[in-house]
Amino acid sequence: MLTLAFDTATDVATSALVDDGEVLGERASRAVTLLEDVDALLRQGGAHPRDLDALAIGIGPGSFTGVRIGLAVARGLGVALELPGAGVSTLDALAAGAPGAVPVVDARRSEVFALVEGKYVVVAPAELEVESGVEYVGDGALRYRDLLEERGAVVPPDSDERHRPRARFHAQLAHDFGPIEEIEPLYLRMPDAQKQAARG
């Protein structure tokens, strides 16, 4: 099965073209260049858009705008190419790429999203449960490296690829493919715009 996978929930957007578990190509850039990356991956893999069998989409948590861009691209491709899709948590993809590590995504507003003991949480970095000697990966771990390390966490070097939610793992984790329009983003808190509307 030829699967196009991508995640735009963090500052580094990742995409991959995977054929029955074999990675044909992988890219890292920004959400705004996702369609260019998709085109480059297809050319690199010697494939055409109509050759695709399915999409695996990162659904967050992460940047509200980034997640929406990814879902919009997925819906556009899904409709145009009549493709099924599956949503995969950005935190689950990070965990798959760093077995044994705790994935942490920067949630902005002095908070992080994390996957702790199988549960998604949104907390202030100082309130995140830290287990001494355990690795913490993701852009949230990088941003709050000092705070985590002083509590015993191990944060790999900034250049370590495990800090990115690599799309190859979205393709690996994707299952229960269905209509792309039914895929919902994973929000662990209310978007800023809704909070402001509720106040006003």
RABEL-V937844 format. One record per run of one state. SS is the DSSP state (h for helix, s for strand, l for the rest). FROM is the first residue (numbers start at 1). LEN is the number of residues. If there is no record, write none. Layout:
SS,FROM,LEN
SS,FROM,LEN
This chain:
l,1,1
s,2,6
l,8,5
s,13,7
l,20,2
s,22,8
l,30,1
h,31,14
l,45,4
h,49,3
l,52,2
s,54,5
l,59,5
h,64,18
l,82,2
s,84,5
l,89,1
h,90,8
l,98,4
s,102,7
l,109,2
s,111,6
l,117,2
s,119,5
l,124,1
h,125,3
l,128,7
s,135,3
l,138,1
h,139,5
l,144,1
h,145,5
l,150,4
s,154,1
l,155,6
h,161,3
l,164,3
h,167,7
l,174,4
s,178,2
h,180,3
l,183,9
h,192,8
l,200,1
